Amino acid sequence: MTLPNKGLLLIAGPLCFQIVLLGCLAAIENARESDRRADVRAKEILASSYRVQALILDVEAGTRGYILTEEGRFLEPSNAARLRMPVELRRLATLAVSDGERAAVRRLERAAAAVTAYHEGVSRRVANGQVAHAIALVRAGSGKARMDAFRVEMNRFLRSEDSLDAAREKASMRWSHRIVQALTIGSAATIVLTLALVAAFARSIAARFRILVENTARFERSQPLHAAQPGTDEIAEVDRHFHAMAAVVTKGRRELEAANQALESFSYSVSHDLRSPLRAINGYAQMLEEDYAGALDGEGRRYLATVRAEANRMGTLIDDLLSFSRLGRGQLRMQPVDVAALARSVFADIEAAAPGRSMRLECGELPLAVGDEPMLRQVLVNLLTNAVKFSAPRPEIVVEVGAEAGHETHHYWVRDYGVGFDPRYAGKLFGVFQRLHDGAEFEGTGVGLAIVQRVVERHGGSVRGEGAVNQGACFHFTLPAASAARSAA
């Protein structure tokens, strides 16, 4: 084969394959765009269903307030909610696209209509002076039965939407896998073509061929490539096309990372959307507690206090979930970190927050680690706080922080002598909202250890826990060694 023919093959082969590959990527991107539109619709359906739920609660609360006080102002939000209910249900119906969703919305409409009709009947009897009859109707429990039926339909509708979201997420993951497969096949095919052409004249230019092979290995390890080789011969052409192919693959990887970031943003948005109904619950409960405390007996005030406490606890859970989701974004600011000094500083803050408690930290000199100092501080805050919290029943709280130096990584641990945990459930320690102890005995949301695992894994390390009931617990984690970072530099 002559030099021009080799050059033509070198150019035409990878170029044709890249055109086909770009066409495949365009088709996959269209499918992903359809998934994104479906995600937007799903968020709108959830928001609309929550508004319907809030309107039903306004209807019920207004009627009950009117019966208790016979003040017409309580009916204003109830009447307004009844007027807005058909509009919101129509909006929900327009968002339904499948037969199953439409049927679920119709069932929801019927359940909402039954609740609304019941409360209209109660309000009408009160307005006509039949207060005793209205109160008897309320005590008969038919309103509760209708509300229970509405909640059943709403929960069924939300579970159905969750199932659809899960199916869409699986479909999105399949598209992501197809992108990786397409890029991998494209990379392998282009590399095979390149190596086949270079093999014909590799002996005479072995040094330059080795550069090409090294570029291939660098590409597989996601390392920067050597600069494109100058010249007009076959190997120079192969090298230039390899750089072009690597740029296409790198772009695909960035798009995949963007898709993962969009998924994190979606969870962040959903968490934010949960705040609105929580604020409404807390606000209404506070108004009832402040304005109508005299109309409530002790049990009623206890119910209101429980509602507010649970709403606040849910807000804390959402804040912890947002903190957990933020850990997957942003660049790590890697620098040498004095883990011992960091542990002493964190423990001093914990000790200052609990004056009068006898607590002691055993921490000697620890090897320096490399990492993002604010994130590593959060790891120690969560581990040391847990150690102190679960040692509370002991007369003296003793926490040990130790380490074992290594060449590439250091092994650290935080040990306490508190209540410990059943080792059979150690696999649940690092799950979000997973708790092995009763919340009434030890407060917390179950996110702290999940944050520890996310931070340590982002630093390339691992984390595990061990313990036994009433024999304390010990959490081990690894971090990059500062000495290894200096050697690499």
C-alpha positions as CSV (number, residue, x, y, z in Angstrom):
1,M,0.0,0.0,0.0
2,T,1.4,3.4,-1.0
3,L,1.9,6.3,1.4
4,P,-1.1,8.3,0.0
5,N,-3.3,5.2,0.3
6,K,-2.1,4.6,3.9
7,G,-2.8,8.3,4.7
8,L,-6.3,8.1,3.1
9,L,-7.1,4.9,5.1
10,L,-5.7,6.5,8.2
11,I,-8.0,9.6,7.8
12,A,-11.1,8.0,6.3
13,G,-11.4,5.0,8.7
14,P,-11.4,6.8,12.0
15,L,-13.4,9.8,10.5
16,C,-16.2,7.5,9.2
17,F,-16.3,5.7,12.5
18,Q,-16.5,9.0,14.4
19,I,-19.4,10.2,12.2
20,V,-21.3,7.0,13.0
21,L,-20.4,7.3,16.7
22,L,-21.5,10.9,16.8
23,G,-24.8,9.9,15.2
24,C,-25.3,7.2,17.9
25,L,-24.5,9.8,20.6
26,A,-27.0,12.2,19.1
27,A,-29.7,9.6,19.1
28,I,-28.9,8.7,22.7
29,E,-28.9,12.4,23.7
30,N,-32.4,12.8,22.2
31,A,-33.6,9.9,24.3
32,R,-32.0,11.5,27.4
33,E,-33.7,14.8,26.6
34,S,-37.0,12.9,26.6
35,D,-36.1,11.5,30.0
36,R,-35.4,15.0,31.3
37,R,-38.8,16.2,30.1
38,A,-40.4,13.3,31.9
39,D,-38.5,14.2,35.1
40,V,-39.9,17.8,34.9
41,R,-43.4,16.5,34.4
42,A,-43.0,14.1,37.3
43,K,-41.9,17.0,39.6
44,E,-45.0,19.0,38.5
45,I,-47.3,16.1,39.2
46,L,-45.8,15.7,42.7
47,A,-46.1,19.5,43.4
48,S,-49.7,19.5,42.2
49,S,-50.6,16.4,44.3
50,Y,-49.1,18.1,47.4
51,R,-51.2,21.2,46.7
52,V,-54.3,19.0,46.4
53,Q,-53.4,17.5,49.8
54,A,-52.9,20.9,51.3
55,L,-56.3,22.1,50.0
56,I,-58.1,19.1,51.5
57,L,-56.4,19.8,54.9
58,D,-57.6,23.5,54.6
59,V,-61.2,22.3,53.9
60,E,-61.1,20.0,57.0
61,A,-59.4,22.5,59.3
62,G,-61.8,25.3,58.4
63,T,-64.9,23.2,59.0
64,R,-63.6,21.9,62.4
65,G,-62.6,25.4,63.4
66,Y,-66.1,26.7,62.5
67,I,-67.8,23.9,64.5
68,L,-65.6,24.6,67.5
69,T,-66.0,28.4,67.5
70,E,-68.9,29.1,65.2
71,E,-66.8,32.0,63.8
72,G,-67.3,32.6,60.1
73,R,-63.7,33.5,59.5
74,F,-62.7,29.9,59.9
75,L,-64.8,29.1,56.8
76,E,-62.9,31.5,54.6
77,P,-59.8,29.3,53.9
78,S,-62.1,26.3,53.7
79,N,-64.3,27.9,51.1
80,A,-61.3,29.2,49.2
81,A,-59.8,25.7,49.2
82,R,-63.1,24.2,47.9
83,L,-63.0,26.7,45.0
84,R,-59.4,26.0,44.2
85,M,-59.8,22.2,44.4
86,P,-61.4,21.6,41.0
87,V,-58.8,23.9,39.3
88,E,-55.9,22.0,40.9
89,L,-57.4,18.6,40.1
90,R,-57.9,19.6,36.5
91,R,-54.2,20.6,36.4
92,L,-53.3,17.3,37.8
93,A,-55.4,15.5,35.2
94,T,-53.7,17.4,32.4
95,L,-50.3,16.3,33.6
96,A,-51.4,12.6,33.6
97,V,-50.3,11.0,30.3
98,S,-50.8,7.2,30.8
99,D,-54.1,5.4,31.3
100,G,-53.0,4.3,34.7
101,E,-52.2,7.9,35.8
102,R,-55.6,9.1,34.5
103,A,-57.5,6.4,36.3
104,A,-55.6,7.2,39.5
105,V,-56.4,11.0,39.1
106,R,-60.1,10.1,38.7
107,R,-60.1,8.0,41.8
108,L,-58.4,10.9,43.6
109,E,-61.0,13.3,42.3
110,R,-63.8,11.1,43.6
111,A,-62.2,10.8,47.0
112,A,-61.6,14.6,47.2
113,A,-65.2,15.2,46.1
114,A,-66.5,12.9,48.9
115,V,-64.5,14.8,51.6
116,T,-65.6,18.2,50.2
117,A,-69.2,17.2,50.0
118,Y,-69.1,16.0,53.6
119,H,-67.6,19.2,54.9
120,E,-70.1,21.3,52.9
121,G,-72.9,19.3,54.6
122,V,-71.5,19.9,58.0
123,S,-71.0,23.6,57.4
124,R,-74.5,23.9,56.0
125,R,-76.1,22.4,59.1
126,V,-74.1,24.7,61.3
127,A,-75.2,27.7,59.2
128,N,-78.9,26.5,59.6
129,G,-78.6,26.4,63.3
130,Q,-78.3,22.6,63.4
131,V,-75.0,22.6,65.4
132,A,-75.9,19.6,67.5
133,H,-76.7,17.7,64.3
134,A,-73.4,18.8,62.8
135,I,-71.4,17.8,65.8
136,A,-73.1,14.4,65.9
137,L,-72.3,14.0,62.2
138,V,-68.6,14.7,62.9
139,R,-68.5,12.3,65.9
140,A,-70.1,9.6,63.7
141,G,-66.7,9.3,62.0
142,S,-67.9,9.5,58.4
143,G,-65.7,12.5,57.8
144,K,-62.7,10.6,59.1
145,A,-63.6,7.6,56.9
146,R,-63.7,9.9,53.9
147,M,-60.4,11.5,54.8
148,D,-58.9,8.1,55.3
149,A,-60.1,7.0,51.9
150,F,-58.6,10.2,50.4
151,R,-55.3,9.5,52.1
152,V,-55.3,5.9,50.7
153,E,-55.9,7.2,47.2
154,M,-53.3,9.9,47.6
155,N,-50.7,7.4,48.9
156,R,-51.5,5.0,46.1
157,F,-51.1,7.8,43.6
158,L,-47.7,8.9,45.1
159,R,-46.5,5.3,45.2
160,S,-47.5,4.9,41.5
161,E,-45.5,8.1,40.7
162,D,-42.5,6.8,42.7
163,S,-42.6,3.6,40.7
164,L,-42.7,5.6,37.4
165,D,-39.8,7.7,38.6
166,A,-37.8,4.6,39.5
167,A,-38.5,3.1,36.0
168,R,-37.4,6.4,34.4
169,E,-34.3,6.4,36.5
170,K,-33.5,2.9,35.4
171,A,-34.1,3.9,31.8
172,S,-31.7,6.8,32.3
173,M,-29.1,4.5,33.7
174,R,-29.5,2.2,30.7
175,W,-28.8,5.2,28.4
176,S,-25.8,6.1,30.5
177,H,-24.5,2.5,30.1
178,R,-25.1,2.7,26.4
179,I,-23.1,5.9,26.2
180,V,-20.2,4.2,28.0
181,Q,-20.5,1.1,25.8
182,A,-20.6,3.2,22.6
183,L,-17.6,5.2,23.7
184,T,-15.7,2.1,24.7
185,I,-16.4,0.3,21.5
186,G,-15.5,3.4,19.5
187,S,-12.2,3.8,21.4
188,A,-11.3,0.1,21.0
189,A,-12.2,0.1,17.3
190,T,-10.2,3.2,16.6
191,I,-7.2,1.9,18.6
192,V,-7.3,-1.4,16.8
193,L,-7.4,0.4,13.4
194,T,-4.5,2.6,14.4
195,L,-2.4,-0.2,15.7
196,A,-3.0,-2.3,12.5
197,L,-1.8,0.5,10.3
198,V,1.2,1.3,12.5
199,A,2.3,-2.3,12.7
200,A,3.4,-2.3,9.0
201,F,6.2,0.1,9.6
202,A,6.7,0.0,13.4
203,R,10.3,-1.3,13.2
204,S,11.8,1.8,11.6
205,I,10.2,4.2,14.0
206,A,10.0,2.2,17.2
207,A,10.5,5.3,19.5
208,R,7.6,7.2,18.0
209,F,5.5,4.0,18.1
210,R,6.2,3.7,21.8
211,I,4.9,7.2,22.3
212,L,1.6,6.2,20.6
213,V,1.3,3.1,22.7
214,E,2.0,5.1,25.9
215,N,-0.8,7.6,24.8
216,T,-3.2,4.7,24.5
217,A,-2.3,3.6,28.1
218,R,-2.6,7.1,29.3
219,F,-6.0,7.4,27.7
220,E,-7.2,4.2,29.5
221,R,-6.1,5.6,32.8
222,S,-7.6,9.1,32.0
223,Q,-4.2,10.7,32.2
224,P,-3.1,13.7,30.0
225,L,-1.8,12.6,26.6
226,H,1.6,13.5,25.1
227,A,1.5,16.3,22.6
228,A,0.6,15.3,19.0
229,Q,3.6,14.2,17.0
230,P,4.7,16.4,14.2
231,G,5.2,15.3,10.6
232,T,3.1,14.0,7.7
233,D,3.8,10.2,7.9
234,E,1.4,7.5,8.9
235,I,2.2,7.5,12.6
236,A,1.8,11.2,12.9
237,E,-1.6,11.0,11.2
238,V,-2.6,8.1,13.6
239,D,-1.4,10.2,16.6
240,R,-3.4,13.2,15.5
241,H,-6.6,11.1,15.0
242,F,-6.1,9.4,18.3
243,H,-6.0,12.8,20.0
244,A,-9.2,13.8,18.2
245,M,-10.9,10.5,19.2
246,A,-9.8,11.0,22.8
247,A,-11.3,14.5,22.8
248,V,-14.7,13.0,21.6
249,V,-14.5,10.4,24.3
250,T,-13.6,13.0,27.0
251,K,-16.6,15.1,25.9
252,G,-18.8,12.1,26.3
253,R,-17.4,11.5,29.8
254,R,-18.1,15.1,30.7
255,E,-21.7,14.7,29.4
256,L,-22.1,11.6,31.6
257,E,-20.8,13.5,34.6
258,A,-23.2,16.4,33.8
259,A,-26.1,13.8,33.8
260,N,-25.0,12.6,37.2
261,Q,-24.9,16.2,38.5
262,A,-28.4,16.7,37.1
263,L,-29.5,13.7,39.1
264,E,-28.0,15.2,42.3
265,S,-29.7,18.6,41.5
266,F,-33.0,16.8,41.2
267,S,-32.7,15.2,44.6
268,Y,-31.7,18.6,46.0
269,S,-34.8,20.2,44.4
270,V,-37.1,17.6,45.7
271,S,-35.7,18.1,49.2
272,H,-36.3,21.9,48.9
273,D,-39.9,21.2,47.7
274,L,-40.6,19.4,50.9
275,R,-40.0,22.5,53.0
276,S,-43.2,24.3,51.9
277,P,-45.7,21.8,53.3
278,L,-43.5,21.5,56.5
279,R,-43.6,25.3,57.0
280,A,-47.4,25.2,56.5
281,I,-47.8,22.4,59.1
282,N,-45.6,24.2,61.6
283,G,-47.2,27.5,61.0
284,Y,-50.8,26.3,61.4
285,A,-49.9,24.3,64.5
286,Q,-48.2,27.3,66.0
287,M,-51.3,29.5,65.2
288,L,-53.5,27.0,66.9
289,E,-51.2,26.7,69.9
290,E,-50.9,30.5,70.3
291,D,-54.5,31.6,69.4
292,Y,-56.7,28.7,70.6
293,A,-54.7,27.2,73.5
294,G,-57.7,28.0,75.8
295,A,-60.1,26.0,73.6
296,L,-57.9,22.9,73.8
297,D,-57.5,20.5,76.6
298,G,-54.2,19.1,77.7
299,E,-54.4,16.2,75.2
300,G,-55.0,18.6,72.4
301,R,-52.1,20.8,73.3
302,R,-49.9,17.7,73.5
303,Y,-51.0,16.8,70.0
304,L,-50.1,20.2,68.7
305,A,-46.7,20.1,70.4
306,T,-46.1,16.6,68.9
307,V,-47.0,18.0,65.4
308,R,-44.6,20.9,65.7
309,A,-41.8,18.7,67.1
310,E,-42.2,16.2,64.3
311,A,-42.3,19.0,61.7
312,N,-39.1,20.4,63.1
313,R,-37.5,17.0,63.1
314,M,-38.5,16.5,59.5
315,G,-36.8,19.9,58.7
316,T,-33.6,18.6,60.4
317,L,-33.8,15.5,58.3
318,I,-34.1,17.6,55.1
319,D,-31.2,19.8,56.2
320,D,-29.0,16.7,56.8
321,L,-30.1,15.2,53.4
322,L,-29.1,18.4,51.7
323,S,-25.7,18.4,53.4
324,F,-25.3,14.8,52.3
325,S,-26.1,15.7,48.7
326,R,-23.7,18.6,48.6
327,L,-20.8,16.3,49.4
328,G,-20.9,14.9,45.9
329,R,-20.3,18.3,44.2
330,G,-17.3,20.6,44.1
331,Q,-13.6,20.1,44.0
332,L,-11.6,18.8,46.9
333,R,-9.0,21.3,48.1
334,M,-6.2,18.8,48.9
335,Q,-3.5,19.8,51.4
336,P,-1.6,18.3,54.3
337,V,-3.8,18.0,57.4
338,D,-2.8,17.5,61.0
339,V,-5.4,15.0,62.0
340,A,-4.4,15.0,65.7
341,A,-4.7,18.8,66.0
342,L,-8.0,18.6,64.2
343,A,-9.3,15.9,66.5
344,R,-8.3,17.9,69.6
345,S,-10.0,21.0,68.3
346,V,-13.2,19.2,67.6
347,F,-13.3,17.5,71.0
348,A,-12.7,20.8,72.7
349,D,-15.8,22.2,71.0
350,I,-17.8,19.2,72.1
351,E,-16.5,19.4,75.6
352,A,-17.4,23.1,75.8
353,A,-20.9,22.4,74.7
354,A,-21.5,20.0,77.6
355,P,-20.1,21.6,80.8
356,G,-20.2,19.5,83.8
357,R,-19.7,16.2,82.0
358,S,-16.6,14.2,82.7
359,M,-15.0,13.4,79.4
360,R,-11.5,12.7,78.2
361,L,-9.8,12.4,74.8
362,E,-6.8,10.0,74.3
363,C,-5.0,11.2,71.2
364,G,-1.3,11.1,70.7
365,E,0.7,12.2,67.6
366,L,-0.9,11.0,64.4
367,P,0.6,10.9,60.9
368,L,-0.3,13.8,58.5
369,A,-3.0,13.0,55.9
370,V,-3.8,14.7,52.6
371,G,-7.3,16.0,52.1
372,D,-9.8,18.7,52.1
373,E,-9.5,20.1,55.7
374,P,-13.2,21.3,56.2
375,M,-14.5,17.9,55.0
376,L,-12.1,16.0,57.2
377,R,-13.1,18.1,60.1
378,Q,-16.8,17.1,59.4
379,V,-15.7,13.5,59.5
380,L,-14.1,13.9,63.0
381,V,-17.1,16.0,64.2
382,N,-19.5,13.2,63.3
383,L,-17.4,10.4,64.7
384,L,-16.4,12.2,67.9
385,T,-20.0,13.5,68.5
386,N,-21.3,9.9,68.1
387,A,-18.7,8.6,70.4
388,V,-19.6,11.1,73.1
389,K,-23.4,10.7,72.5
390,F,-23.4,6.9,72.8
391,S,-21.1,7.0,75.9
392,A,-23.5,9.3,77.8
393,P,-24.7,6.5,80.1
394,R,-21.2,6.0,81.4
395,P,-20.0,8.0,84.4
396,E,-16.9,9.1,82.5
397,I,-16.7,9.5,78.7
398,V,-13.4,8.3,77.2
399,V,-12.7,8.6,73.5
400,E,-9.6,7.3,71.8
401,V,-8.2,8.5,68.4
402,G,-5.3,6.5,67.0
403,A,-3.6,5.7,63.7
404,E,-1.3,3.4,62.0
405,A,1.0,4.9,59.4
406,G,1.3,3.4,55.9
407,H,3.3,4.2,52.7
408,E,0.4,5.2,50.4
409,T,-2.4,5.5,53.0
410,H,-2.8,5.9,56.8
411,H,-5.2,3.9,58.9
412,Y,-7.1,6.0,61.5
413,W,-9.7,5.0,64.1
414,V,-12.0,6.5,66.7
415,R,-12.9,4.2,69.6
416,D,-15.4,4.7,72.5
417,Y,-16.5,2.6,75.4
418,G,-20.2,3.3,75.3
419,V,-23.3,1.3,74.6
420,G,-22.0,-0.1,71.3
421,F,-24.2,-1.9,68.8
422,D,-25.2,-5.3,67.6
423,P,-22.6,-6.4,65.1
424,R,-25.2,-8.2,63.1
425,Y,-26.5,-4.9,61.9
426,A,-23.1,-3.3,61.1
427,G,-24.1,-3.3,57.4
428,K,-26.7,-0.6,58.1
429,L,-24.4,1.8,59.9
430,F,-23.6,3.9,56.8
431,G,-27.0,4.0,55.2
432,V,-28.9,7.3,55.0
433,F,-31.4,7.6,57.9
434,Q,-30.4,4.1,59.2
435,R,-30.3,4.0,63.0
436,L,-29.5,1.1,65.3
437,H,-30.7,2.8,68.5
438,D,-34.1,4.2,69.6
439,G,-34.5,7.9,68.7
440,A,-36.1,8.5,72.1
441,E,-32.9,7.4,73.9
442,F,-30.3,8.9,71.5
443,E,-31.2,11.8,69.3
444,G,-30.1,12.0,65.7
445,T,-31.2,11.7,62.1
446,G,-29.0,8.8,60.9
447,V,-27.1,10.8,58.3
448,G,-23.8,11.5,60.1
449,L,-22.1,8.2,59.3
450,A,-23.4,8.3,55.7
451,I,-21.6,11.7,55.4
452,V,-18.5,10.2,56.9
453,Q,-18.5,7.4,54.3
454,R,-19.1,9.9,51.4
455,V,-16.2,12.1,52.5
456,V,-13.8,9.3,53.1
457,E,-14.6,7.6,49.8
458,R,-14.2,10.9,47.9
459,H,-10.7,11.0,49.3
460,G,-10.0,7.5,47.9
461,G,-10.3,5.8,51.3
462,S,-12.6,3.3,53.0
463,V,-14.5,3.2,56.3
464,R,-15.9,0.5,58.5
465,G,-17.3,0.0,62.0
466,E,-17.0,-2.7,64.6
467,G,-18.5,-3.0,68.0
468,A,-20.6,-5.1,70.5
469,V,-23.6,-4.3,72.7
470,N,-22.4,-2.5,75.9
471,Q,-18.8,-2.9,74.8
472,G,-18.3,0.2,72.8
473,A,-17.6,0.8,69.1
474,C,-14.7,1.6,66.9
475,F,-14.8,3.2,63.5
476,H,-11.8,2.7,61.1
477,F,-11.1,4.9,58.0
478,T,-8.2,5.4,55.7
479,L,-6.8,8.6,54.1
480,P,-4.0,9.4,51.6
481,A,-0.6,9.8,53.3
482,A,1.1,13.2,53.0
483,S,4.5,11.4,52.3
484,A,2.9,9.7,49.3
485,A,1.6,13.0,48.0
486,R,5.1,14.6,48.2
487,S,6.6,11.6,46.4
488,A,4.1,11.9,43.6
489,A,4.7,15.6,43.3
